Each structure stands twice: as C-alpha cells, then as structure tokens.
C-alpha cells in the first residue's frame, strides 16, 4: 500500500527545492533543473497549499504573485534613500577623490580604496525583511517617502521571499537595490504588445518603473523584471562587516544577485580605468546601465566623511554621455494654441 507523504514535510521539501533552484538561477547563474521540472514542483506546491490553506505562509514561492491592490500607499522610509552626486568627466572624478583624501587627512601618496559598481538604469527599491521574511518593498520616491509596491515586486527574479543563511539577531534587515527590465524581457514584451494591440514600451527603464507601479501583480509579472542588490541600511553593524565589499558578499549569502562587474579599485586612476572598461562592455551587457558608481570601501571612513544635503560625501555616480541615435520623422502636425498661433510638431519614430 502506498502511503501519502506528510503534507507538512512535503511542502517544506518543495519550498526548499524551489528556492534553491531560484537561487542557483538568479544569483549563481547556474540553472539546477529544467524549466519543465521547476514548473511541476511549483504546481505541486500550489496544489498542496490549496488543499491545506492552514500551511500557506507569506514566504512561500507560490506567493510571488499576489492579489491586486486598489492603490499604492505612501510609506516613510526608516532611513532616507539618498541620491548621489554626479561626475560627468574624468577631471570631476579626480576632484572627488581629492576631496575624499583631504577630508580624511590622507597624504597624497595614499590611495583610497573604492568599491566600483554599475549604475543600473532601473528603479531603486528598498526591501524590508523581518525575521528573514520579506514584508515590504518601497520605491525611492522623494527619498523620504516612497510607494509600497510589495505586491508587484515579489514577482521580480532575484528577490528571495526568505533570506538564506543566518539572519542577524536584530530581526529587521533592510536591503536596497534596483529593479530592472532585462533587454531580453523588453524585446519579448514588445513582441507580445504588438500581437495584442498594446502600446509597446519605449525603453526598459520605463518598462520596469511602470511594471512596479501596476496595481495588478499579474501585469507586473508579464514584464520579466529582475533585481540587483547593492547595499542596505546599517548592514555593516548587523553583520560586523568593515567594507562595502564585505556587505556585497553578505548580500550574496542572503540570496541576492549582485552584479559580477563590481570591482575594488585604488584611487582616481582605478576608478577611471573601471569606467572605461565598463563603457567598452556596456552594449554587451544584458541590461541597461547609465554609468558607474564609486563608493569609499571602508565604513569607518564613510562615517568620517558623512553627508552633504541629500547625498553622501563618500560616493559619486560617473555618468555615461547621452547616447545618440538616428530616427525618422514620421509626420509633421500643426497644433493651434489658445492664442491662435500655429506650431509645427514633429512625430518621431521611437528609438530604444
């Protein structure tokens, strides 16, 4: 006689198998099982939870796509989501490095170690985990208040519903990163849009921002969003790390994807070399970026440097020049203003 497995044990096993598959796919880039097998596991788990609703928990992989919401609620950030100052050329990077060394009273011969990272062209998100379980996702907004988009962000690849490994005793972990739309997802969605008489997206960034703000998470899921983590709130204190490089490794250990192109560099020259290297690789990346970011690696030096206005003194974004593309003027329309003045308006073919 065949004995049915205990539903509690089977549900636990399925969740671990599915989350391990998600981790290997999104973080390690090493798919563990074929898509068809993954779908079978997810369906079995979904059926078991439907049969035993008392065993359904918020961190289950089946809850990545939840119910629609009626509106987006404004939420105050526990810690402000600051913006970054910008450098638009190499001399401004040199000036930034000089200011850092002067503020730290370092001799000219000493080089500052920076964490050089990609500046993703997506939507900044703050994720709050309580006792290791994802409870809230909030957009940057104005830096003080953002919008609660937990319902839609759960479906993004790379956001674990439960943290892996040992969670700090504090109980509350806040992780920050970027939700983005890979170029492949952008192209796939636009093909779908054209077949279904839906307005195509103009670019991946708008696709990500619009998807996150959808009230129905099923619509968000259609856009194939993904997530990269790049920091958090006071993670160094919770995890006893001393550098940004350590924090990025902790984020990987928690189950978040971190961009492989991140590097530790020395001084302004190291930053500039990183920028040039990434600029050469930019078009070959599977997602859009609009620059790179340099962050002082040591946390104790960050404490010394502090902040100015709404930006840290210890970090700066080095922006790429605007990309130029040719397009086609599809029509010239004449618009008549309230005073009767006629103004020609060009209708251009969208470029991506």
Buried (B, 14 or more C-beta within 10 A) or exposed (E): EEEEEEBEEBBEBBBEBBBBBBBBBBBEEEEBBEEEEBEEBBEBBBEBBEEEEEBBBEBBBBBBBBEEBEEBEEBEBEEBBBBBBBBEEBEBBBBBBEEBBEBBEEEEEEBBBBBBBBBBBBBBBBBBBEEBBBEBBBBBBEBEBBBBBBBBBBBBBBBBBBBBEEBBEEEBBBBBBBBBBBBEBBEBBBEEBEEEEEEBBEBBBEBBBBBBBBBBBEBBBBBBBBBBBBBBBBBBEBBEBEBBBBBBBBBBBBBBBBBEBBBBBBBBBBBBBBBEBBBEEBEEBEBBBBBBBBBBBBBEBBEBBEEEEBBBBBBBBBBBEEEEEEEEEEEEEEEEEEEEEEEEEEEEEEEE
